[in-house]
Amino acid sequence: MTVGRSRRVLVTGAAGLIGSVLRSRLANDFDLLGLDAARGTGVTIVADLAKGGRRARRAFAGQDAVIDLAADSRVGAPWDRVLRNNLAATINVFEAARDAGVKRVVFASSNHAVGLYEREEPYARIVRGDYEGLDHAAIPLLTSEHPVRPDSPYGVGKAFGEALGRYYSEEFGLSVICLRIGTCNRVDRPEDAREFATLLSHADLVRLVECCLQAPASVRYAVYFGVSDNTWRFWDLEPARDQIGYEPRDDAERWRMSAPAQG
């Protein structure tokens, strides 16, 4: 198997929202195996990746790629939880992937790895929904070249995962794609002002991950923002478009326009 033709794919954290969306929409095109610490629909292997162990590591055998979603996804997760759960699980995933000969890991990073930029203008105004005097076409976009600026212990954990992915890519030849996922929620639409900028629709999430799984072998390490083509987005999509062919089709403005009139 060459990188770029991943067919057998292990999904860690498969019982969560993003795992459930991916499992339901990629199952026809990929041979998916679900792993989670909790039992649930689509979870074939119940194992705690933070603890590692033989059962968890066996799940990586024979897989072409791994979509790593295993983490406590609460932005407010405390330091001890991030350390004992998120960081430990991420280390164990990369090590198990290397040991099993997996070709590519798609690591679910987060926009919170650069969340502190949102305290500065014009981003602070955008996340408040204060657009007066702003031109959405002139927003200076944040790119993967900007220094990480985590806004929480959770964000620090995701920045750590990105650094770990680079290490495994350069030291062991593992292809690693890190996705700084925006807002992907259960209702699949914006729920507050910020989410009109940060929404990643379920359909665009699937498009993005599918592009990652099919990306050419030349993509050895990359960090992409996972966001729909929102009018007020402030994260750069061009690298994902140019390098792996990601073409989002949704814009959060469609929900603003369809919102019922108030009064």
Secondary structure per residue as TSV (DSSP state, phi and psi in degrees):
chain	resnum	aa	ss	phi	psi
A	1	M	-	360.0	135.5
A	2	T	-	-103.1	148.1
A	3	V	T	-58.5	136.1
A	4	G	T	110.7	-10.9
A	5	R	-	-132.3	49.1
A	6	S	-	-69.8	125.9
A	7	R	-	-118.5	-43.6
A	8	R	E	-92.6	115.7
A	9	V	E	-129.6	125.3
A	10	L	E	-90.5	129.2
A	11	V	E	-110.6	111.3
A	12	T	E	-89.4	151.5
A	13	G	T	66.2	34.6
A	14	A	T	-68.1	-19.3
A	15	A	T	-84.3	-10.9
A	16	G	S	-75.7	178.1
A	17	L	H	-59.1	-53.4
A	18	I	H	-64.7	-41.5
A	19	G	H	-59.5	-41.0
A	20	S	H	-66.0	-42.0
A	21	V	H	-62.1	-46.4
A	22	L	H	-66.1	-42.2
A	23	R	H	-61.2	-41.5
A	24	S	H	-71.1	-28.8
A	25	R	H	-106.3	-11.0
A	26	L	H	-107.5	-5.1
A	27	A	T	-62.5	-28.5
A	28	N	T	-76.3	-21.1
A	29	D	T	-110.0	-13.9
A	30	F	S	-136.4	152.3
A	31	D	E	-90.1	98.5
A	32	L	E	-96.5	142.1
A	33	L	E	-124.8	122.9
A	34	G	E	-98.6	132.7
A	35	L	E	-127.7	136.4
A	36	D	E	-157.5	158.3
A	37	A	S	-74.7	-18.5
A	38	A	S	-114.9	147.7
A	39	R	-	-71.2	148.0
A	40	G	-	-179.6	173.5
A	41	T	T	-60.1	130.7
A	42	G	T	82.2	2.3
A	43	V	-	-96.4	109.5
A	44	T	-	-87.4	-37.4
A	45	I	E	-117.8	121.3
A	46	V	E	-98.9	113.4
A	47	A	-	-158.6	145.2
A	48	D	-	-95.3	106.6
A	49	L	T	-66.4	-24.2
A	50	A	T	-65.4	-28.6
A	51	K	T	-92.8	-14.1
A	52	G	-	68.0	-139.2
A	53	G	-	99.2	163.2
A	54	R	H	-63.4	-40.8
A	55	R	H	-61.7	-44.0
A	56	A	H	-65.1	-44.2
A	57	R	H	-67.3	-32.2
A	58	R	H	-63.4	-26.7
A	59	A	T	-64.0	-23.1
A	60	F	T	-81.7	-16.9
A	61	A	T	-62.4	130.4
A	62	G	T	78.7	3.4
A	63	Q	-	-86.2	141.5
A	64	D	S	-81.0	-35.9
A	65	A	E	-148.7	161.4
A	66	V	E	-128.2	131.7
A	67	I	E	-101.9	108.4
A	68	D	E	-96.8	104.7
A	69	L	-	-113.3	3.5
A	70	A	-	-72.9	111.3
A	71	A	S	-175.8	158.7
A	72	D	-	-75.5	112.3
A	73	S	-	-86.7	5.4
A	74	R	-	-73.8	123.8
A	75	V	T	-61.5	-28.6
A	76	G	T	-89.3	12.5
A	77	A	-	-57.9	133.6
A	78	P	-	-73.8	166.4
A	79	W	H	-55.3	-45.0
A	80	D	H	-64.4	-34.5
A	81	R	H	-70.2	-42.5
A	82	V	I	-61.5	-42.7
A	83	L	I	-67.4	-50.5
A	84	R	I	-75.8	-28.8
A	85	N	I	-107.4	-64.7
A	86	N	I	-65.8	-51.0
A	87	L	I	-65.7	-42.5
A	88	A	H	-62.8	-43.6
A	89	A	H	-64.4	-41.0
A	90	T	H	-63.6	-44.0
A	91	I	H	-60.0	-45.4
A	92	N	H	-65.5	-35.2
A	93	V	H	-64.7	-49.8
A	94	F	H	-64.4	-39.0
A	95	E	H	-68.8	-41.0
A	96	A	H	-66.3	-37.9
A	97	A	H	-64.4	-44.4
A	98	R	H	-62.1	-46.0
A	99	D	H	-64.3	-33.4
A	100	A	H	-88.0	-5.3
A	101	G	T	79.0	21.8
A	102	V	-	-62.2	141.2
A	103	K	-	-86.8	-33.1
A	104	R	E	-142.6	140.1
A	105	V	E	-118.7	125.9
A	106	V	E	-100.2	106.3
A	107	F	E	-94.9	124.5
A	108	A	E	-77.6	91.6
A	109	S	E	-83.2	-158.9
A	110	S	E	-154.6	152.0
A	111	N	G	-61.0	-18.7
A	112	H	G	-72.0	-8.4
A	113	A	G	-69.3	-18.6
A	114	V	G	-128.5	25.5
A	115	G	G	-65.1	-25.0
A	116	L	G	-70.2	-16.5
A	117	Y	G	-60.9	-25.4
A	118	E	G	-72.3	-4.7
A	119	R	G	-87.1	-5.9
A	120	E	S	-108.1	159.6
A	121	E	T	-82.9	147.7
A	122	P	T	-88.1	1.5
A	123	Y	H	-64.9	-37.4
A	124	A	H	-60.8	-38.7
A	125	R	H	-70.2	-39.1
A	126	I	H	-63.5	-43.3
A	127	V	H	-70.8	-18.1
A	128	R	H	-86.0	-10.4
A	129	G	T	79.7	20.5
A	130	D	-	-98.4	93.6
A	131	Y	-	-99.9	-0.2
A	132	E	T	-58.7	125.6
A	133	G	T	81.1	-0.7
A	134	L	-	-98.1	143.7
A	135	D	-	-109.4	112.9
A	136	H	G	-61.3	-26.7
A	137	A	G	-75.8	-13.3
A	138	A	G	-107.6	9.5
A	139	I	-	-66.1	128.0
A	140	P	-	-71.3	113.7
A	141	L	-	-78.2	140.4
A	142	L	B	-79.3	134.9
A	143	T	-	-119.1	172.9
A	144	S	T	-70.5	-9.0
A	145	E	T	-82.9	-17.0
A	146	H	S	-67.5	143.2
A	147	P	-	-59.8	145.5
A	148	V	-	-64.4	142.9
A	149	R	-	-142.3	75.5
A	150	P	-	-60.6	147.8
A	151	D	S	-107.6	9.3
A	152	S	S	-172.3	163.7
A	153	P	H	-54.9	-38.7
A	154	Y	H	-57.8	-46.0
A	155	G	H	-64.3	-36.9
A	156	V	H	-60.7	-42.0
A	157	G	H	-60.9	-37.6
A	158	K	H	-71.8	-38.3
A	159	A	H	-63.1	-38.1
A	160	F	H	-59.8	-43.8
A	161	G	H	-62.3	-37.2
A	162	E	H	-64.3	-43.5
A	163	A	H	-65.1	-40.3
A	164	L	H	-63.2	-40.2
A	165	G	H	-62.0	-40.4
A	166	R	H	-63.2	-41.2
A	167	Y	H	-59.6	-48.0
A	168	Y	H	-68.2	-29.4
A	169	S	H	-69.4	-49.1
A	170	E	H	-78.8	-31.5
A	171	E	H	-86.6	-34.0
A	172	F	H	-121.1	-1.3
A	173	G	-	79.5	12.7
A	174	L	-	-74.7	132.9
A	175	S	E	-79.6	125.6
A	176	V	E	-129.9	126.2
A	177	I	E	-120.3	120.2
A	178	C	E	-102.2	128.7
A	179	L	E	-110.3	115.4
A	180	R	E	-82.9	84.5
A	181	I	E	-68.6	135.3
A	182	G	-	-81.9	-138.2
A	183	T	B	-90.9	111.9
A	184	C	-	-122.9	104.5
A	185	N	-	-117.3	173.6
A	186	R	T	-68.7	-33.8
A	187	V	T	-81.1	-11.3
A	188	D	S	60.0	43.2
A	189	R	S	-165.5	162.3
A	190	P	-	-64.4	140.3
A	191	E	-	-116.0	-8.4
A	192	D	S	-153.9	179.0
A	193	A	T	-60.2	-42.6
A	194	R	T	-59.3	-37.6
A	195	E	H	-71.1	-13.0
A	196	F	H	-69.8	-18.5
A	197	A	H	-97.0	-33.5
A	198	T	H	-106.2	-2.0
A	199	L	B	-59.5	134.3
A	200	L	-	-117.8	106.2
A	201	S	-	-66.0	158.9
A	202	H	H	-59.4	-41.9
A	203	A	H	-64.0	-42.2
A	204	D	H	-71.2	-32.9
A	205	L	H	-56.7	-47.5
A	206	V	H	-64.8	-42.0
A	207	R	H	-59.5	-44.1
A	208	L	H	-64.5	-47.5
A	209	V	H	-67.0	-37.8
A	210	E	H	-62.7	-39.7
A	211	C	H	-62.1	-38.3
A	212	C	H	-64.4	-42.9
A	213	L	H	-68.0	-27.9
A	214	Q	T	-102.3	5.6
A	215	A	-	-61.9	149.0
A	216	P	-	-66.5	161.5
A	217	A	T	-63.0	-19.6
A	218	S	T	-68.5	-17.0
A	219	V	-	-83.4	96.1
A	220	R	-	-92.1	-38.9
A	221	Y	E	-152.1	131.7
A	222	A	E	-154.0	151.1
A	223	V	E	-123.5	120.5
A	224	Y	E	-122.8	149.8
A	225	F	E	-85.4	133.2
A	226	G	E	-98.9	95.8
A	227	V	-	-150.9	150.9
A	228	S	-	-75.5	173.3
A	229	D	-	-84.1	61.3
A	230	N	-	-74.8	141.3
A	231	T	T	-53.7	-40.4
A	232	W	T	-103.3	18.1
A	233	R	-	-65.9	150.4
A	234	F	-	-125.6	19.9
A	235	W	B	-112.3	139.6
A	236	D	-	-77.3	130.7
A	237	L	-	-104.1	-10.1
A	238	E	H	-60.5	-42.3
A	239	P	H	-58.8	-41.4
A	240	A	H	-67.1	-36.5
A	241	R	H	-64.5	-48.7
A	242	D	H	-71.4	-39.3
A	243	Q	H	-92.8	-31.9
A	244	I	H	-128.4	3.2
A	245	G	-	78.1	23.7
A	246	Y	-	-72.6	121.6
A	247	E	-	-126.8	90.9
A	248	P	-	-65.1	147.9
A	249	R	-	-115.2	-10.9
A	250	D	-	-102.6	151.4
A	251	D	-	-134.4	126.9
A	252	A	T	-58.6	-20.8
A	253	E	H	-60.9	-24.4
A	254	R	H	-60.8	-32.1
A	255	W	H	-79.3	-29.4
A	256	R	H	-65.9	-42.4
A	257	M	H	-68.1	-29.0
A	258	S	H	-93.7	-2.2
A	259	A	S	-64.1	139.6
A	260	P	-	-66.4	148.2
A	261	A	-	-65.4	143.4
A	262	Q	-	-94.0	152.6
A	263	G	-	118.8	360.0
